[in-house]
Amino acid sequence: MNGELKELKLTINGKPYELKVKPQALLVDVLRKNLRLTGTKQGCLTSSCGACTIVIDGKAVKSCSILALQANGHEVTTIEGLADGDKLHPIQEAFIEHGAVECGFCTPGRVMSAKALLDENPNPTREEIREAMQSNLCADEGYVKYIEAVEIVVKKTQGGS
């Protein structure tokens, strides 16, 4: 029975997809292997590091922690869905401009956590930013640059420069 494929219908980055997946397939694997959306990184596979963070229906979700079929009928956004052609999303720009990218492995997950936060709360406090980003682990940096980059986006979107 585990070899039987099930139908999966979902929208990813504004594009509808229909495919057949194994019932036990993790969403991170379907994104990376089936759909070649490799911006979502595969880190620990235990829901600990946050490298695989995506946004489902406006909420940050670790894609290694859910089965692909659990996303059936939902709206998924991956890092590939943020830029508009060559124009980066303001969060991506702020991360680059503020040097909050380090080696880059955890960056997509961090950006997606920041996006979910800012979509829900466009004017978060530093503590709210820290809390939203705490599930994204990184060995390269002390997390301050990530928090400051999100604060830059907040200032820009609130009418500052």
RAFENJO-V675946 format. One record per backbone hydrogen bond with DSSP energy under -0.5 kcal/mol. NH is the residue of the N-H (numbers start at 1). CO is the residue of the C=O. E is the energy in kcal/mol with one decimal. If there is no record, write none. Layout:
# RAFENJO-V675946
NH,CO,E + NH,CO,E
This chain:
# RAFENJO-V675946
4,1,-1.5 + 6,21,-3.4 + 8,19,-3.1 + 10,17,-1.9 + 11,74,-2.3 + 12,10,-0.5 + 12,15,-2.8 + 13,76,-2.9 + 15,12,-1.9 + 17,10,-2.9 + 19,8,-2.3 + 21,6,-2.8 + 23,4,-0.8 + 25,22,-1.9 + 27,66,-2.5 + 28,63,-1.9 + 30,26,-1.9 + 31,27,-2.7 + 32,28,-2.3 + 33,29,-3.1 + 34,29,-0.9 + 34,30,-0.5 + 35,30,-2.1 + 37,31,-3.0 + 38,36,-1.3 + 40,37,-0.9 + 41,39,-0.8 + 41,51,-1.3 + 43,41,-0.7 + 53,50,-1.7 + 54,61,-2.8 + 55,77,-2.5 + 56,54,-0.5 + 56,59,-2.8 + 57,55,-0.5 + 57,75,-2.9 + 59,56,-2.0 + 61,54,-2.8 + 63,52,-1.5 + 63,61,-0.8 + 65,62,-2.1 + 68,25,-3.1 + 70,67,-1.4 + 71,68,-1.9 + 72,69,-1.2 + 73,9,-4.3 + 74,71,-2.5 + 76,11,-3.6 + 76,74,-0.6 + 77,55,-3.0 + 81,78,-1.9 + 82,79,-1.4 + 83,79,-0.6 + 84,87,-3.2 + 85,83,-0.8 + 87,84,-1.9 + 88,86,-0.7 + 93,89,-2.5 + 94,90,-2.5 + 95,91,-2.3 + 96,92,-2.1 + 97,93,-3.2 + 98,94,-2.2 + 99,96,-1.3 + 100,95,-3.0 + 104,101,-1.9 + 108,104,-0.7 + 110,106,-2.1 + 111,107,-3.0 + 112,108,-2.3 + 113,109,-2.0 + 114,110,-2.5 + 115,111,-2.5 + 116,112,-2.3 + 117,113,-2.1 + 118,114,-2.9 + 119,115,-2.5 + 120,116,-1.6 + 121,117,-3.4 + 124,121,-0.7 + 129,125,-2.3 + 130,126,-2.8 + 131,127,-2.6 + 132,128,-2.2 + 133,129,-2.1 + 134,130,-1.0 + 134,131,-0.5 + 136,133,-1.8 + 137,49,-2.7 + 137,135,-0.7 + 147,143,-1.8 + 148,144,-2.8 + 149,145,-2.4 + 150,146,-1.9 + 151,147,-2.1 + 152,148,-2.0 + 153,149,-1.7 + 154,150,-2.3 + 155,151,-2.4 + 156,152,-2.5 + 157,153,-2.5 + 158,154,-1.3 + 159,156,-1.1 + 160,155,-2.6
